[in-house]
Amino acid sequence: MSSAPRAASIGIDVGTSNTVVAVASADGRVSTIRFAHGGDSLSVFASTLCFWQERMAQPPRVEGGPWAIEHFLEERIGLRFIQSFKTFAASRAFQSTMIFGQRFQFEDLLVTFLQTLARHIPGGLDLSAARLVVGRPVQFAGSSPDDALAMQRYRDAFASLGGGHARYVYEPVGAAFSFARDLEGDAVVLVADFGGGTSDFSVMRFSRAGGSLTAEPLGHAGVGVAGDTFDSRIVDRVISPRLGKGGSYRSFGKVLPMPLHYHASLSRWNELALMKGSADFRELRKLARVALDPAPLDDFIGLIEDDLGFPLYRAVSAAKVALSVQDAVAFRFAERALDIRSTITRADFETWIDDDLARIMASVDQALVSAGIAPGDVDKVVLTGGTSFVPAVRRLFAERFGEGKLTSADHFESIAQGLALIGLTEDADHWAVAA
């Protein structure tokens, strides 16, 4: 594990799935903080939390990142495992969740997560000592995201840790700065950053003169469609029917279709992680008692009770990754009493995500319009994030801009490193997003 060196600037990319911290020294050198876990050196800290209570009436213990995953996989009972909590940032509907008798608002979850991250860095992570640049999506995830609310929650969380001076910069702008270090001449660059919860696009003009690099932002756009959305299509088509979607129940002598919102929560990792103990969970139990075929709903209830959301997420995500290199994958999820099997073809998967791809490309077009340029004016397209490896995604960008213009950035570290570099610039405030 690397310690946090004396930094002139710190960049933090708080992702839906993974979080990365980079530090830059005054001479322009930038590095990513690494974490030693299980004999591995990790550049990412999984955006997860695991709470457990060793004794009643005592405050719960908590771990984050790979340590949270490790504890969950070892214990599996008497705990709360939370993933993808960033997706709640812009949701007015999410006010708080109860964890072992304590109420946690979004700010509390973010603070707790950052504290667990800092705990695994020798010497900690002093957010008050240096220029601090935090990434944010162009548009937050959710059906009706409230960006102002999300940013207030972010500011409150970081302020409570001494980071009230933080600047907030669009995540793809950070990736663009990281990429621009290797530019030898002028270029108009489109950065497409595919995260877990959002896909964000920034158009930048970089110019190099006299050995110095200048940058000009031209346009930005974003959409709440990304890797988790693609996962949800697999869940909806493969998992949900096995767990009662499409079933019926009896009420007052009538046979009625099963409400859809329970299985909608199944396909959203952030909501599934908080479903245990919720009113929806209590209602689901009641429905299972009057369902015409209760067995699938009983399996659904067991999945929630046993906190199997994370292993399900890993199985679905692994299938999606496999479809990037295979025409078909034999999916299997076998945990406790559950055993779900299906063959998923790439052709079917691409059909399931067709509307999502259309929304992504509409957002790209919006970024170009806001920049006042046409696709032919773009010199380089930088694709970053795991979803950029989905063949259907890359194919759309190749068709729009030409295969020769496409390049890839490190899909984990580039954003955080670019944010740290922005912190070194004399005009760092120029890149910050106002409230």
TITI-624658 format. One record per residue (C-alpha): chain; x, y, z. Coordinates in pm, whole numbers, plus 50000, padded with zeros to 5 digits. Layout:
<rs>
cadena:A | u:X | v:Y | w:Z
...
</rs>
This chain:
<rs>
cadena:A | u:50000 | v:50000 | w:50000
cadena:A | u:50138 | v:50340 | w:49908
cadena:A | u:50107 | v:50624 | w:50148
cadena:A | u:49970 | v:50960 | w:50048
cadena:A | u:50283 | v:51161 | w:49963
cadena:A | u:50309 | v:51532 | w:50030
cadena:A | u:50075 | v:51656 | w:49761
cadena:A | u:50030 | v:51989 | w:49596
cadena:A | u:49700 | v:51861 | w:49462
cadena:A | u:49467 | v:51568 | w:49530
cadena:A | u:49220 | v:51434 | w:49274
cadena:A | u:48934 | v:51208 | w:49383
cadena:A | u:48715 | v:51017 | w:49140
cadena:A | u:48422 | v:50886 | w:49345
cadena:A | u:48270 | v:50631 | w:49112
cadena:A | u:47952 | v:50430 | w:49131
cadena:A | u:48152 | v:50107 | w:49124
cadena:A | u:48508 | v:50212 | w:49213
cadena:A | u:48684 | v:50511 | w:49367
cadena:A | u:49035 | v:50629 | w:49277
cadena:A | u:49259 | v:50886 | w:49449
cadena:A | u:49555 | v:51050 | w:49275
cadena:A | u:49812 | v:51297 | w:49405
cadena:A | u:50021 | v:51546 | w:49210
cadena:A | u:50340 | v:51711 | w:49328
cadena:A | u:50434 | v:52070 | w:49253
cadena:A | u:50666 | v:51959 | w:48971
cadena:A | u:50376 | v:51804 | w:48780
cadena:A | u:50436 | v:51440 | w:48866
cadena:A | u:50114 | v:51251 | w:48934
cadena:A | u:50055 | v:50907 | w:49083
cadena:A | u:49765 | v:50697 | w:49199
cadena:A | u:49740 | v:50587 | w:49560
cadena:A | u:49744 | v:50209 | w:49577
cadena:A | u:49599 | v:49975 | w:49834
cadena:A | u:49756 | v:49647 | w:49943
cadena:A | u:49492 | v:49382 | w:49993
cadena:A | u:49529 | v:49007 | w:49995
cadena:A | u:49869 | v:49021 | w:49835
cadena:A | u:49750 | v:49248 | w:49553
cadena:A | u:49830 | v:49613 | w:49490
cadena:A | u:49504 | v:49783 | w:49391
cadena:A | u:49465 | v:50123 | w:49227
cadena:A | u:49090 | v:50121 | w:49291
cadena:A | u:48888 | v:50115 | w:49612
cadena:A | u:48554 | v:49948 | w:49547
cadena:A | u:48264 | v:50184 | w:49624
cadena:A | u:48106 | v:49951 | w:49877
cadena:A | u:48030 | v:49953 | w:50249
cadena:A | u:47975 | v:49663 | w:50486
cadena:A | u:47823 | v:49721 | w:50832
cadena:A | u:47802 | v:49458 | w:51103
cadena:A | u:47726 | v:49449 | w:51473
cadena:A | u:47933 | v:49230 | w:51700
cadena:A | u:47725 | v:49292 | w:52011
cadena:A | u:47376 | v:49427 | w:52059
cadena:A | u:47348 | v:49786 | w:52176
cadena:A | u:47696 | v:49866 | w:52041
cadena:A | u:47757 | v:50088 | w:51739
cadena:A | u:47802 | v:49885 | w:51420
cadena:A | u:48147 | v:49833 | w:51275
cadena:A | u:48207 | v:49925 | w:50914
cadena:A | u:48453 | v:49856 | w:50635
cadena:A | u:48478 | v:49985 | w:50281
cadena:A | u:48629 | v:49883 | w:49949
cadena:A | u:48785 | v:49538 | w:49912
cadena:A | u:48778 | v:49495 | w:50290
cadena:A | u:48398 | v:49535 | w:50284
cadena:A | u:48372 | v:49273 | w:50011
cadena:A | u:48604 | v:49040 | w:50201
cadena:A | u:48401 | v:49068 | w:50521
cadena:A | u:48076 | v:49012 | w:50333
cadena:A | u:48205 | v:48701 | w:50158
cadena:A | u:48335 | v:48558 | w:50485
cadena:A | u:48035 | v:48630 | w:50705
cadena:A | u:47722 | v:48664 | w:50488
cadena:A | u:47491 | v:48693 | w:50790
cadena:A | u:47418 | v:48966 | w:51044
cadena:A | u:47539 | v:49247 | w:50821
cadena:A | u:47434 | v:49517 | w:50576
cadena:A | u:47621 | v:49539 | w:50248
cadena:A | u:47573 | v:49855 | w:50042
cadena:A | u:47690 | v:49915 | w:49685
cadena:A | u:47635 | v:50181 | w:49418
cadena:A | u:47527 | v:50433 | w:49684
cadena:A | u:47647 | v:50721 | w:49464
cadena:A | u:47333 | v:50665 | w:49257
cadena:A | u:47129 | v:50812 | w:49545
cadena:A | u:47320 | v:51144 | w:49543
cadena:A | u:47070 | v:51333 | w:49326
cadena:A | u:46755 | v:51158 | w:49448
cadena:A | u:46510 | v:51360 | w:49654
cadena:A | u:46320 | v:51037 | w:49716
cadena:A | u:46617 | v:50902 | w:49910
cadena:A | u:46628 | v:51070 | w:50248
cadena:A | u:46795 | v:50808 | w:50466
cadena:A | u:46827 | v:50440 | w:50548
cadena:A | u:46838 | v:50266 | w:50885
cadena:A | u:47145 | v:50052 | w:50955
cadena:A | u:47147 | v:49868 | w:51288
cadena:A | u:46928 | v:50133 | w:51445
cadena:A | u:47126 | v:50429 | w:51311
cadena:A | u:46992 | v:50662 | w:51042
cadena:A | u:47227 | v:50730 | w:50752
cadena:A | u:47164 | v:51007 | w:50501
cadena:A | u:47356 | v:51010 | w:50173
cadena:A | u:47613 | v:51246 | w:50323
cadena:A | u:47670 | v:51001 | w:50609
cadena:A | u:47728 | v:50713 | w:50368
cadena:A | u:47978 | v:50918 | w:50166
cadena:A | u:48162 | v:51038 | w:50478
cadena:A | u:48176 | v:50685 | w:50618
cadena:A | u:48306 | v:50552 | w:50288
cadena:A | u:48579 | v:50817 | w:50261
cadena:A | u:48681 | v:50748 | w:50621
cadena:A | u:48723 | v:50378 | w:50550
cadena:A | u:48929 | v:50463 | w:50242
cadena:A | u:49156 | v:50699 | w:50437
cadena:A | u:49200 | v:50437 | w:50708
cadena:A | u:49380 | v:50210 | w:50462
cadena:A | u:49634 | v:50476 | w:50360
cadena:A | u:49935 | v:50501 | w:50592
cadena:A | u:49919 | v:50847 | w:50741
cadena:A | u:49561 | v:50885 | w:50624
cadena:A | u:49436 | v:51127 | w:50362
cadena:A | u:49442 | v:51491 | w:50471
cadena:A | u:49174 | v:51658 | w:50262
cadena:A | u:49237 | v:51998 | w:50423
cadena:A | u:49606 | v:52031 | w:50338
cadena:A | u:49618 | v:52058 | w:49961
cadena:A | u:49428 | v:52169 | w:49659
cadena:A | u:49142 | v:51922 | w:49638
cadena:A | u:48962 | v:51845 | w:49310
cadena:A | u:48666 | v:51607 | w:49316
cadena:A | u:48508 | v:51461 | w:49005
cadena:A | u:48137 | v:51481 | w:48938
cadena:A | u:47927 | v:51350 | w:48648
cadena:A | u:47794 | v:51591 | w:48391
cadena:A | u:47450 | v:51461 | w:48482
cadena:A | u:47387 | v:51255 | w:48792
cadena:A | u:47214 | v:50918 | w:48772
cadena:A | u:46845 | v:50870 | w:48841
cadena:A | u:46509 | v:50915 | w:48672
cadena:A | u:46474 | v:51279 | w:48783
cadena:A | u:46818 | v:51375 | w:48915
cadena:A | u:46851 | v:51695 | w:49115
cadena:A | u:47207 | v:51808 | w:49044
cadena:A | u:47189 | v:52096 | w:49293
cadena:A | u:47086 | v:51857 | w:49570
cadena:A | u:47365 | v:51614 | w:49478
cadena:A | u:47628 | v:51887 | w:49487
cadena:A | u:47503 | v:52018 | w:49822
cadena:A | u:47530 | v:51666 | w:49962
cadena:A | u:47882 | v:51630 | w:49822
cadena:A | u:47990 | v:51967 | w:49964
cadena:A | u:47848 | v:51888 | w:50307
cadena:A | u:48021 | v:51550 | w:50315
cadena:A | u:48363 | v:51678 | w:50210
cadena:A | u:48335 | v:51984 | w:50434
cadena:A | u:48281 | v:51760 | w:50737
cadena:A | u:48616 | v:51596 | w:50655
cadena:A | u:48804 | v:51924 | w:50613
cadena:A | u:48752 | v:51947 | w:50238
cadena:A | u:48520 | v:52244 | w:50227
cadena:A | u:48757 | v:52412 | w:49980
cadena:A | u:48717 | v:52134 | w:49721
cadena:A | u:48663 | v:52221 | w:49358
cadena:A | u:48423 | v:52001 | w:49161
cadena:A | u:48510 | v:51923 | w:48800
cadena:A | u:48334 | v:51716 | w:48536
cadena:A | u:48478 | v:51366 | w:48531
cadena:A | u:48543 | v:51353 | w:48153
cadena:A | u:48736 | v:51680 | w:48181
cadena:A | u:48968 | v:51504 | w:48424
cadena:A | u:49015 | v:51220 | w:48173
cadena:A | u:49085 | v:51476 | w:47900
cadena:A | u:49360 | v:51641 | w:48105
cadena:A | u:49520 | v:51305 | w:48166
cadena:A | u:49511 | v:51219 | w:47796
cadena:A | u:49642 | v:51561 | w:47688
cadena:A | u:49979 | v:51505 | w:47855
cadena:A | u:50082 | v:51297 | w:47555
cadena:A | u:49952 | v:51532 | w:47287
cadena:A | u:50225 | v:51669 | w:47061
cadena:A | u:50012 | v:51926 | w:46879
cadena:A | u:49676 | v:52098 | w:46871
cadena:A | u:49366 | v:51881 | w:46887
cadena:A | u:48993 | v:51888 | w:46946
cadena:A | u:48923 | v:51596 | w:47177
cadena:A | u:48595 | v:51429 | w:47269
cadena:A | u:48617 | v:51231 | w:47592
cadena:A | u:48350 | v:50965 | w:47646
cadena:A | u:48354 | v:50847 | w:48006
cadena:A | u:48137 | v:50543 | w:48077
cadena:A | u:48093 | v:50485 | w:48448
cadena:A | u:47864 | v:50259 | w:48645
cadena:A | u:47579 | v:50508 | w:48677
cadena:A | u:47635 | v:50773 | w:48410
cadena:A | u:47791 | v:50828 | w:48069
cadena:A | u:47953 | v:51171 | w:48038
cadena:A | u:48095 | v:51355 | w:47739
cadena:A | u:48321 | v:51658 | w:47715
cadena:A | u:48464 | v:51832 | w:47410
cadena:A | u:48797 | v:52008 | w:47469
cadena:A | u:49035 | v:52205 | w:47248
cadena:A | u:49401 | v:52159 | w:47341
cadena:A | u:49678 | v:52380 | w:47202
cadena:A | u:50051 | v:52346 | w:47252
cadena:A | u:50281 | v:52645 | w:47203
cadena:A | u:50626 | v:52713 | w:47341
cadena:A | u:50624 | v:52385 | w:47528
cadena:A | u:50313 | v:52471 | w:47729
cadena:A | u:49969 | v:52321 | w:47692
cadena:A | u:49652 | v:52526 | w:47705
cadena:A | u:49301 | v:52389 | w:47719
cadena:A | u:48960 | v:52529 | w:47634
cadena:A | u:48632 | v:52360 | w:47724
cadena:A | u:48388 | v:52363 | w:47433
cadena:A | u:48089 | v:52158 | w:47542
cadena:A | u:47958 | v:51895 | w:47783
cadena:A | u:47667 | v:51653 | w:47809
cadena:A | u:47573 | v:51350 | w:48010
cadena:A | u:47305 | v:51087 | w:48056
cadena:A | u:47213 | v:50852 | w:48339
cadena:A | u:47278 | v:50542 | w:48126
cadena:A | u:47592 | v:50334 | w:48173
cadena:A | u:47728 | v:50001 | w:48291
cadena:A | u:47468 | v:49944 | w:48564
cadena:A | u:47192 | v:50010 | w:48309
cadena:A | u:47333 | v:49743 | w:48079
cadena:A | u:47349 | v:49505 | w:48377
cadena:A | u:46985 | v:49580 | w:48455
cadena:A | u:46880 | v:49463 | w:48107
cadena:A | u:47035 | v:49123 | w:48178
cadena:A | u:46867 | v:49111 | w:48518
cadena:A | u:46531 | v:49205 | w:48367
cadena:A | u:46546 | v:48939 | w:48093
cadena:A | u:46728 | v:48656 | w:48270
cadena:A | u:46698 | v:48693 | w:48649
cadena:A | u:46365 | v:48863 | w:48721
cadena:A | u:46142 | v:48605 | w:48544
cadena:A | u:46304 | v:48335 | w:48757
cadena:A | u:46222 | v:48537 | w:49072
cadena:A | u:45854 | v:48596 | w:49010
cadena:A | u:45830 | v:48873 | w:48751
cadena:A | u:45527 | v:48813 | w:48531
cadena:A | u:45353 | v:48607 | w:48800
cadena:A | u:45012 | v:48662 | w:48953
cadena:A | u:44854 | v:48681 | w:49296
cadena:A | u:44502 | v:48651 | w:49435
cadena:A | u:44328 | v:48941 | w:49608
cadena:A | u:43962 | v:48953 | w:49712
cadena:A | u:43877 | v:48673 | w:49473
cadena:A | u:44053 | v:48833 | w:49177
cadena:A | u:44374 | v:48722 | w:49004
cadena:A | u:44603 | v:49023 | w:48951
cadena:A | u:44942 | v:49065 | w:48785
cadena:A | u:45244 | v:49101 | w:49009
cadena:A | u:45340 | v:49470 | w:49057
cadena:A | u:45650 | v:49562 | w:48860
cadena:A | u:45832 | v:49791 | w:49102
cadena:A | u:45971 | v:49512 | w:49320
cadena:A | u:46162 | v:49365 | w:49027
cadena:A | u:46262 | v:49712 | w:48911
cadena:A | u:46446 | v:49742 | w:49243
cadena:A | u:46606 | v:49403 | w:49176
cadena:A | u:46768 | v:49541 | w:48861
cadena:A | u:46901 | v:49856 | w:49032
cadena:A | u:47198 | v:49762 | w:49249
cadena:A | u:47169 | v:50064 | w:49476
cadena:A | u:46801 | v:49997 | w:49553
cadena:A | u:46850 | v:49624 | w:49597
cadena:A | u:47124 | v:49694 | w:49852
cadena:A | u:46877 | v:49887 | w:50070
cadena:A | u:46569 | v:49672 | w:50015
cadena:A | u:46612 | v:49459 | w:50328
cadena:A | u:46409 | v:49614 | w:50608
cadena:A | u:46214 | v:49840 | w:50372
cadena:A | u:45836 | v:49870 | w:50340
cadena:A | u:45863 | v:49717 | w:49993
cadena:A | u:46028 | v:49410 | w:50142
cadena:A | u:45750 | v:49368 | w:50396
cadena:A | u:45492 | v:49399 | w:50117
cadena:A | u:45680 | v:49145 | w:49905
cadena:A | u:45654 | v:48895 | w:50191
cadena:A | u:45277 | v:48946 | w:50201
cadena:A | u:45248 | v:48900 | w:49825
cadena:A | u:45438 | v:48571 | w:49843
cadena:A | u:45165 | v:48435 | w:50072
cadena:A | u:44892 | v:48502 | w:49814
cadena:A | u:45089 | v:48437 | w:49495
cadena:A | u:44958 | v:48166 | w:49264
cadena:A | u:45314 | v:48033 | w:49245
cadena:A | u:45495 | v:48147 | w:49562
cadena:A | u:45824 | v:47963 | w:49503
cadena:A | u:45984 | v:48226 | w:49275
cadena:A | u:45895 | v:48506 | w:49516
cadena:A | u:46029 | v:48301 | w:49805
cadena:A | u:46357 | v:48280 | w:49614
cadena:A | u:46349 | v:48657 | w:49565
cadena:A | u:46292 | v:48707 | w:49937
cadena:A | u:46578 | v:48470 | w:50016
cadena:A | u:46810 | v:48663 | w:49786
cadena:A | u:46735 | v:48982 | w:49979
cadena:A | u:46754 | v:48823 | w:50323
cadena:A | u:47087 | v:48657 | w:50246
cadena:A | u:47237 | v:48977 | w:50095
cadena:A | u:47304 | v:48806 | w:49765
cadena:A | u:47285 | v:49128 | w:49564
cadena:A | u:47662 | v:49162 | w:49539
cadena:A | u:47737 | v:48809 | w:49414
cadena:A | u:47447 | v:48851 | w:49170
cadena:A | u:47599 | v:49178 | w:49052
cadena:A | u:47935 | v:49009 | w:48998
cadena:A | u:47779 | v:48723 | w:48802
cadena:A | u:47578 | v:48956 | w:48578
cadena:A | u:47875 | v:49191 | w:48525
cadena:A | u:48099 | v:48894 | w:48439
cadena:A | u:47848 | v:48781 | w:48177
cadena:A | u:47841 | v:49129 | w:48026
cadena:A | u:48221 | v:49140 | w:48010
cadena:A | u:48234 | v:48794 | w:47853
cadena:A | u:47993 | v:48908 | w:47581
cadena:A | u:48252 | v:49167 | w:47477
cadena:A | u:48471 | v:48884 | w:47346
cadena:A | u:48224 | v:48597 | w:47296
cadena:A | u:47912 | v:48558 | w:47083
cadena:A | u:47734 | v:48374 | w:47365
cadena:A | u:47788 | v:48302 | w:47734
cadena:A | u:47650 | v:48029 | w:47959
cadena:A | u:47522 | v:48230 | w:48258
cadena:A | u:47489 | v:48065 | w:48596
cadena:A | u:47415 | v:48208 | w:48938
cadena:A | u:47428 | v:47946 | w:49210
cadena:A | u:47408 | v:48071 | w:49568
cadena:A | u:47235 | v:47911 | w:49864
cadena:A | u:46906 | v:47767 | w:49735
cadena:A | u:46921 | v:47964 | w:49410
cadena:A | u:47040 | v:47812 | w:49084
cadena:A | u:46968 | v:48027 | w:48777
cadena:A | u:47101 | v:47923 | w:48438
cadena:A | u:47061 | v:48070 | w:48092
cadena:A | u:47244 | v:48113 | w:47764
cadena:A | u:47285 | v:48480 | w:47674
cadena:A | u:47386 | v:48573 | w:47320
cadena:A | u:47556 | v:48895 | w:47221
cadena:A | u:47284 | v:48951 | w:46959
cadena:A | u:47012 | v:48934 | w:47225
cadena:A | u:47209 | v:49157 | w:47462
cadena:A | u:47256 | v:49422 | w:47194
cadena:A | u:46884 | v:49414 | w:47124
cadena:A | u:46810 | v:49463 | w:47495
cadena:A | u:47036 | v:49772 | w:47517
cadena:A | u:46936 | v:49925 | w:47183
cadena:A | u:46731 | v:50207 | w:47338
cadena:A | u:47011 | v:50277 | w:47588
cadena:A | u:47263 | v:50310 | w:47305
cadena:A | u:47033 | v:50557 | w:47131
cadena:A | u:47019 | v:50772 | w:47446
cadena:A | u:47399 | v:50761 | w:47477
cadena:A | u:47450 | v:50879 | w:47119
cadena:A | u:47186 | v:51150 | w:47162
cadena:A | u:47393 | v:51280 | w:47454
cadena:A | u:47707 | v:51273 | w:47237
cadena:A | u:47522 | v:51480 | w:46977
cadena:A | u:47420 | v:51723 | w:47251
cadena:A | u:47784 | v:51766 | w:47353
cadena:A | u:47881 | v:51839 | w:46991
cadena:A | u:47597 | v:52089 | w:46951
cadena:A | u:47693 | v:52269 | w:47273
cadena:A | u:48053 | v:52283 | w:47144
cadena:A | u:47935 | v:52420 | w:46809
cadena:A | u:48119 | v:52155 | w:46607
cadena:A | u:48042 | v:51862 | w:46376
cadena:A | u:48173 | v:51505 | w:46414
cadena:A | u:48431 | v:51575 | w:46142
cadena:A | u:48584 | v:51853 | w:46354
cadena:A | u:48684 | v:51607 | w:46627
cadena:A | u:49049 | v:51496 | w:46602
cadena:A | u:49052 | v:51236 | w:46878
cadena:A | u:48787 | v:51040 | w:47066
cadena:A | u:48902 | v:50908 | w:47404
cadena:A | u:48693 | v:50620 | w:47537
cadena:A | u:48728 | v:50542 | w:47906
cadena:A | u:48538 | v:50324 | w:48152
cadena:A | u:48454 | v:49956 | w:48139
cadena:A | u:48142 | v:49997 | w:47924
cadena:A | u:48360 | v:50139 | w:47643
cadena:A | u:48466 | v:49778 | w:47578
cadena:A | u:48112 | v:49672 | w:47487
cadena:A | u:48139 | v:49609 | w:47110
cadena:A | u:47808 | v:49781 | w:47031
cadena:A | u:47928 | v:50097 | w:47207
cadena:A | u:48263 | v:50111 | w:47028
cadena:A | u:48092 | v:50034 | w:46696
cadena:A | u:47866 | v:50339 | w:46728
cadena:A | u:48161 | v:50570 | w:46793
cadena:A | u:48355 | v:50419 | w:46503
cadena:A | u:48059 | v:50478 | w:46274
cadena:A | u:48017 | v:50838 | w:46391
cadena:A | u:48382 | v:50948 | w:46407
cadena:A | u:48591 | v:50686 | w:46227
cadena:A | u:48784 | v:50398 | w:46383
cadena:A | u:49116 | v:50578 | w:46333
cadena:A | u:49017 | v:50857 | w:46572
cadena:A | u:48932 | v:50625 | w:46860
cadena:A | u:49172 | v:50569 | w:47146
cadena:A | u:49137 | v:50439 | w:47499
cadena:A | u:49248 | v:50587 | w:47829
cadena:A | u:49313 | v:50391 | w:48146
cadena:A | u:48954 | v:50322 | w:48246
cadena:A | u:49032 | v:50334 | w:48618
cadena:A | u:49304 | v:50591 | w:48686
cadena:A | u:49283 | v:50858 | w:48414
cadena:A | u:49005 | v:51067 | w:48570
cadena:A | u:49161 | v:51095 | w:48917
cadena:A | u:49504 | v:51173 | w:48772
cadena:A | u:49358 | v:51441 | w:48546
cadena:A | u:49170 | v:51596 | w:48838
cadena:A | u:49493 | v:51615 | w:49038
cadena:A | u:49666 | v:51782 | w:48741
cadena:A | u:49385 | v:52038 | w:48714
cadena:A | u:49451 | v:52126 | w:49078
cadena:A | u:49804 | v:52232 | w:48980
cadena:A | u:49691 | v:52478 | w:48713
cadena:A | u:49687 | v:52849 | w:48783
cadena:A | u:49330 | v:52871 | w:48656
cadena:A | u:49191 | v:52572 | w:48847
cadena:A | u:48880 | v:52770 | w:48934
cadena:A | u:48813 | v:52801 | w:48561
cadena:A | u:48746 | v:52426 | w:48543
cadena:A | u:48527 | v:52404 | w:48850
cadena:A | u:48153 | v:52361 | w:48804
cadena:A | u:47954 | v:52628 | w:48982
cadena:A | u:47706 | v:52486 | w:49236
</rs>
